Amino acid sequence: GLTRYGLATAAPPPGEPVLDVVASRDRGVRETAVALTRRVRDEATRERIRADVAAHLESLRVADRLSEFGSLRAARGVLERVARGRATIVLSRTLGDGLRRLAVHEGPWLLGVLAAYFLLQAFVVRVYQIPSPSMTPTLGVGDRVVVWLLGRPEVPERWSIVTYRRGDDTFVKRVAGLPGEEIALRLGDVYADGLLLAKPWDLVAALRAPAYEWDLSALDPAGPTGAPGPTPRRLEPPVAHLAPDGPGGAPYPFALQDGFAVLEGTRAAGGRVELELLRRGPEELPPARFRLVLDDAGVRLLEQRGEARPVELARAPDPPLAPGPFEVELGYVDGRVSARVGGWVHREERRAPYGTLRPAVVLAGLTRAGRLRLDRDLHYSYDGGIGAPSGDGLPLNPHRVPEGHLFFLGDNTNNSRDSRWAEVSDIHVSQVVGPVRWRAWPPSRIGSPR
């Protein structure tokens, strides 16, 4: 039967003839022989193997021993190996036979996979599991991240997420200070050589977190059903002690400095709505008031300093906003103002006095305000002391990053042992393992972390 091809299944009973394929009238035998050899490319080899397979199956069928032929899927794979001239073991009657078959059939492939794995781990990528919450919400405890080793830059980019070695441990943090810079923290922001560092907008979007939310319909003097009069209604949520919640619900030791206000509501024809953010600093500096105005004339972004006349910063180029439901956003982050209405987005640098953000809403005509939400930007704390301001918290107290070193910060600023602490301080670039390129686990968060 199949033994002359290096194959053997259960041998036919002694003395019984090996039947030719045409001698079998069993349809199942013929169809099995055809199916098992369909993917053998060489026609002569295919017909020769098909005849032996059919003869062997017929012998087993006559002896009522077809079950000894084994799995058709396994047999098909074996025959394809024979057709390609590769070493093949069919029988696995003992554990030793099974191990030998695994070594012959799958051994080279498994060795190749293991070799590729160790080469990737040594020179291309490494996978780490996040053990602590120092980078939440960007990276959570238990997340698995892929670190790129091949062709990594000598000095990583600012704000990139990087792993580095310190002692026998590996840590993951965000690059904030580059070699030779003077780094300082002031009211939650990071300064380099005296200049405020503005995070990329996609990073700002990834780091923003909800702080407060109000139902403004309960504060509207016109009420949900009352007819509003001609006088504009100014709604100011009670934010006298505005302070976002920290870990475990404890208040942060600062007020909301940078963030976004998002307003939902409904505007009828002739109605007007203004979303306002006021940033008030020391008494000697005039406050900055940013206003996003929506009415039948369109959408406009205004700025007013102190008692001066408002200045129009931008106007939406699209046609006026149609009456109906709306959602608008006004933000001030890292010395930049931003506005969003539908698909229109405007951003520009507008430095305002240091202070806290205060939201307000002005309604006129048939306009109803629904919910107002405040989102906070990441506010770096002074924990650890390095780079923290001196005196009353306003003057800068810069920390010089040595040449060839980096200054790291964790996203979970109240629970991160990073370069603000003397036992960590600056990290030499030779200690950098590589940048985090991918989050591989959990499945719901697979992707490139920002």
C-alpha positions in Angstrom: 0.0 0.0 0.0 1.3 3.4 1.1 4.5 2.1 2.6 6.6 2.7 -0.5 5.9 6.4 -0.2 7.1 6.5 3.4 3.5 6.1 4.6 1.9 3.5 6.8 -1.4 3.4 8.5 -3.0 0.2 9.8 -1.7 -2.6 7.6 -4.3 -4.8 5.8 -4.9 -8.2 7.4 -2.3 -10.8 6.3 -3.3 -12.7 3.2 -5.8 -10.2 2.0 -5.1 -8.8 -1.5 -4.5 -5.1 -2.0 -7.3 -4.0 -4.3 -7.0 -1.5 -7.1 -9.0 1.7 -6.9 -11.4 0.6 -9.6 -12.2 -2.6 -7.7 -13.9 -0.6 -4.9 -17.6 0.0 -5.4 -17.8 2.0 -2.2 -18.6 5.6 -3.1 -17.2 6.8 0.2 -13.8 5.1 -0.5 -13.6 6.8 -3.9 -14.6 10.2 -2.7 -12.1 10.0 0.3 -9.3 9.0 -2.0 -10.0 11.9 -4.3 -10.4 14.5 -1.5 -7.2 13.4 0.2 -5.1 13.9 -2.9 -6.8 16.9 -4.5 -4.1 19.3 -3.5 -1.2 17.2 -4.8 0.0 19.2 -7.8 1.9 16.6 -9.9 -0.6 14.6 -11.8 1.3 11.3 -12.0 2.1 11.5 -8.3 -1.5 12.4 -7.5 -2.9 9.4 -9.4 -0.4 7.0 -8.0 -1.1 8.1 -4.4 -4.8 8.1 -5.0 -4.8 4.5 -6.2 -2.8 3.3 -3.2 -5.0 5.3 -0.8 -8.2 3.9 -2.3 -6.7 0.3 -2.2 -5.7 0.7 1.4 -9.1 2.2 2.4 -10.9 -0.7 0.6 -8.8 -3.3 2.4 -9.7 -1.6 5.8 -13.3 -1.4 4.8 -13.5 -5.1 4.0 -11.9 -5.9 7.3 -14.3 -3.4 9.1 -11.2 -1.5 10.3 -11.7 1.9 8.6 -11.5 3.8 11.9 -7.8 2.8 12.1 -7.0 5.1 9.1 -7.4 8.1 11.4 -8.4 11.7 10.8 -8.9 12.7 7.2 -7.5 16.2 8.0 -4.3 14.6 9.4 -4.0 12.2 6.4 -4.4 15.1 3.9 -1.6 17.0 5.5 0.6 13.8 5.5 0.0 13.2 1.8 0.8 16.8 0.9 4.1 16.4 2.7 4.8 13.3 0.7 4.0 15.0 -2.5 6.5 17.8 -1.6 9.2 15.2 -0.9 9.4 16.1 2.8 10.1 13.6 5.6 6.9 12.2 6.9 5.8 10.1 9.8 2.2 8.8 9.8 1.8 6.4 12.7 1.8 7.7 16.3 1.2 4.5 18.2 3.3 5.5 21.2 4.3 8.7 23.0 7.7 8.4 21.5 6.2 8.2 18.0 4.1 11.3 18.7 7.2 13.2 19.9 9.2 12.2 16.8 6.3 13.2 14.6 6.1 16.6 16.3 9.9 17.0 15.9 9.9 16.1 12.2 6.7 17.8 11.1 6.5 20.9 13.4 10.0 21.0 14.8 11.6 23.3 12.2 8.7 25.7 12.3 8.7 25.8 16.1 12.4 26.4 16.2 12.0 29.2 13.7 9.3 30.9 15.8 11.4 30.6 19.0 14.4 32.0 17.2 12.4 34.9 15.8 10.9 35.6 19.2 14.3 35.8 20.9 15.8 37.9 18.1 12.8 40.3 18.3 13.1 40.5 22.1 16.8 41.2 21.9 17.0 43.7 19.0 13.5 44.9 17.8 10.7 45.0 20.4 10.0 44.1 24.0 6.7 43.6 25.8 6.3 44.9 29.3 3.3 44.8 31.8 2.5 48.0 33.6 2.7 47.2 37.3 1.7 50.6 38.9 -0.8 53.4 38.3 1.8 56.2 37.7 0.8 56.7 34.1 -3.0 56.4 34.4 -5.3 57.2 32.7 -2.9 56.7 29.7 -1.6 53.3 30.8 -3.5 51.3 33.4 -2.2 48.6 35.8 -2.0 45.3 33.9 -1.7 46.9 30.4 0.9 45.3 28.2 2.9 47.6 26.0 5.2 47.0 23.1 8.5 49.0 23.3 10.4 49.6 20.1 14.2 49.0 20.2 15.3 49.0 16.6 16.4 52.4 15.4 15.3 54.3 18.5 16.5 57.9 18.6 19.4 58.9 20.8 17.2 61.6 22.5 13.4 60.8 22.5 10.9 63.4 21.6 9.3 65.6 24.2 6.0 64.3 25.5 6.7 60.8 24.1 6.1 57.8 26.5 9.4 56.0 27.2 10.7 53.1 29.2 14.0 53.4 31.1 16.1 51.3 33.5 16.9 52.3 37.0 18.8 49.7 38.9 17.2 46.3 38.2 13.8 47.7 37.4 12.2 49.2 34.3 9.9 52.2 34.5 7.6 54.0 32.1 7.1 57.8 32.1 6.6 60.7 29.7 9.6 62.9 28.5 9.2 66.5 29.7 12.7 67.9 29.8 15.5 67.5 27.3 19.3 67.6 27.9 20.6 71.0 29.0 17.2 72.6 29.6 16.1 74.5 32.7 12.8 72.8 33.7 10.3 74.3 36.1 6.7 73.6 37.2 4.4 76.5 37.7 0.7 76.3 38.5 0.4 72.9 36.9 2.3 73.8 33.7 5.8 72.8 32.6 8.4 75.4 31.5 11.6 74.9 29.6 14.2 77.8 29.7 11.5 80.1 31.0 9.0 79.3 28.2 5.6 77.6 28.8 5.5 74.2 27.0 2.3 73.7 25.1 1.4 70.0 24.7 0.2 68.9 21.2 -3.5 69.1 20.9 -4.0 65.4 20.4 -2.2 64.8 23.7 -4.4 67.4 25.4 -7.4 65.6 24.1 -6.1 62.3 25.4 -5.3 63.7 28.9 -8.4 65.7 29.5 -10.7 64.4 32.2 -14.2 65.3 33.5 -14.2 67.7 36.5 -17.7 69.0 37.0 -21.2 69.0 35.5 -24.3 71.1 36.1 -27.9 71.0 34.9 -28.3 74.6 33.8 -32.0 74.3 33.2 -32.5 74.3 37.0 -30.6 77.6 37.2 -32.4 79.4 34.3 -34.7 82.1 35.8 -37.1 81.6 32.8 -37.5 78.0 33.9 -38.0 75.0 31.5 -41.4 76.2 30.4 -41.5 79.9 31.2 -41.3 82.5 28.4 -38.0 84.3 28.6 -38.1 88.0 28.5 -35.9 90.4 26.4 -33.3 90.8 29.1 -30.3 88.3 28.7 -30.1 85.8 31.5 -26.6 85.2 32.9 -26.1 81.8 34.5 -23.0 81.3 36.8 -22.6 77.8 38.3 -21.5 77.8 41.9 -17.8 77.2 41.6 -16.4 79.2 44.5 -14.4 76.2 45.6 -13.7 74.7 42.3 -11.1 71.9 42.7 -11.1 68.6 40.6 -11.2 65.4 42.5 -7.9 63.6 43.0 -7.2 59.9 43.6 -9.7 58.4 46.0 -12.0 61.4 45.8 -9.6 63.7 47.7 -9.5 67.2 46.4 -6.4 68.4 44.5 -4.5 71.2 46.2 -5.3 73.6 43.3 -8.2 75.1 41.5 -9.0 74.5 37.9 -6.3 76.4 35.9 -6.6 74.9 32.4 -9.6 73.1 30.9 -12.7 73.1 28.7 -16.3 74.1 29.1 -18.8 72.1 27.0 -22.4 73.4 26.8 -25.5 71.6 25.4 -28.8 73.3 24.7 -31.4 74.3 22.2 -31.7 77.6 20.3 -34.7 78.8 18.5 -34.7 81.4 15.7 -33.7 84.8 17.0 -32.1 83.2 20.1 -28.6 83.9 21.3 -26.2 82.0 23.5 -22.8 82.9 24.9 -20.4 80.5 26.5 -17.8 82.3 28.6 -14.5 81.4 30.3 -13.1 84.0 32.7 -9.4 83.7 33.8 -8.7 86.1 36.7 -5.2 86.5 38.0 -3.5 88.9 40.4 -5.4 92.2 41.0 -2.8 94.2 39.2 -3.5 92.3 35.9 -6.8 92.7 34.0 -8.7 89.4 33.7 -9.1 87.7 30.4 -12.7 86.9 29.3 -13.2 84.5 26.3 -16.7 84.3 24.8 -18.1 82.0 22.2 -21.2 83.6 20.7 -23.9 81.8 18.7 -26.9 83.6 17.1 -28.6 84.0 13.7 -25.5 86.0 12.5 -23.2 83.0 12.9 -20.5 81.9 15.4 -17.8 84.2 16.7 -15.0 83.9 19.3 -14.3 87.1 21.3 -11.7 88.1 23.8 -12.0 91.0 26.3 -9.2 92.2 28.7 -10.4 94.1 31.7 -12.8 96.9 30.7 -11.5 97.2 27.1 -13.7 96.6 24.1 -14.1 93.0 23.0 -11.9 91.9 20.2 -13.1 89.3 17.6 -10.5 86.5 17.4 -12.3 84.3 14.8 -15.5 83.8 13.0 -16.9 80.6 11.6 -16.8 80.7 7.8 -19.8 78.4 7.4 -23.4 79.7 7.1 -25.1 80.7 10.4 -25.9 77.9 12.8 -29.4 76.6 12.2 -31.9 76.7 15.1 -32.2 73.6 17.1 -30.0 71.5 19.5 -26.4 72.5 19.8 -23.2 71.5 21.5 -20.3 74.0 21.8 -16.9 73.9 23.5 -14.6 76.7 24.7 -11.2 75.9 26.3 -8.1 77.5 27.6 -5.0 75.2 27.9 -1.3 75.8 28.0 -1.7 79.5 27.0 -3.9 78.8 24.1 -7.6 79.3 23.5 -9.8 76.9 21.5 -13.4 76.9 20.3 -15.5 74.2 18.7 -18.9 74.3 17.1 -19.9 71.4 15.0 -17.1 70.8 12.5 -15.6 74.3 13.0 -12.5 74.4 15.3 -10.3 77.4 16.0 -7.2 77.4 18.1 -4.6 80.1 18.8 -2.1 81.3 21.4 -3.6 83.9 23.8 -1.7 84.2 27.1 -4.0 85.1 30.0 -3.1 86.0 33.6 -2.4 83.1 36.0 -5.5 82.2 37.8 -8.5 80.0 37.9 -11.1 79.4 35.1 -14.7 80.5 35.8 -17.5 79.4 33.4 -20.6 81.4 32.7 -23.5 81.2 30.2 -25.6 84.1 28.8 -28.9 83.3 27.2 -31.2 85.6 25.2 -34.5 85.0 23.4 -35.8 81.5 23.0 -32.7 79.7 24.0 -32.5 76.9 26.5 -29.3 75.6 28.2 -29.1 72.0 29.2 -25.9 70.6 30.7 -22.6 72.4 31.2 -19.5 70.2 31.7 -16.0 71.2 32.8 -13.1 69.1 31.7 -9.7 69.6 33.3 -6.3 69.5 31.7 -3.4 67.5 33.3 -2.1 69.7 36.1 1.4 68.7 37.3 1.7 68.9 41.1 4.8 70.0 43.0 5.3 66.6 44.7 9.0 65.8 45.1 10.2 69.3 45.1 12.5 69.3 42.1 11.4 72.1 39.7 8.8 73.3 42.1 8.3 77.1 42.5 9.8 79.0 45.4 8.2 81.6 47.7 4.5 82.2 47.0 4.3 79.6 44.2 4.5 82.0 41.3 8.3 82.7 40.8 10.1 80.0 38.7 12.7 77.8 40.4 14.2 76.1 37.4 16.1 72.8 37.6 18.9 72.3 35.1 18.8 69.0 33.3 22.4 67.8 32.8 23.7 67.2 29.3 22.9 63.6 28.2 20.0 63.3 30.6 16.2 63.5 30.4 13.5 64.8 32.9 10.5 62.5 33.2 7.0 63.1 34.5 4.1 60.6 35.1 0.6 61.3 33.9 -0.8 60.4 37.3 1.0 63.4 38.9 -0.2 62.7 42.5 1.0 59.1 42.4 4.2 59.0 40.4 7.8 58.8 41.5 9.4 60.6 38.6 12.1 63.2 38.1 10.5 65.5 40.6 12.0 63.3 43.3 15.6 63.4 44.4 16.0 59.6 44.4 15.0 59.6 40.7 15.9 63.0 39.3 17.3 63.1 35.8 17.8 59.9 33.8 20.8 59.3 31.5 19.9 58.6 27.9 21.9 55.4 28.1 19.3 54.1 30.5 16.5 54.5 28.0 15.1 51.1 26.8 12.9 52.6 24.1 9.6 54.4 23.3 6.3 52.8 23.9 4.7 52.2 20.4 1.7 50.0 21.0 -0.6 48.8 23.8 -1.3 45.1 23.1 -3.5 44.4 26.1 -6.4 44.6 27.2 -8.3 44.0 23.9 -10.6 47.0 24.6 -7.6 49.4 24.7 -5.4 48.0 21.9 -3.8 50.8 20.0 -1.0 53.4 20.1 -1.1 55.2 23.5 -0.8 59.0 23.3 
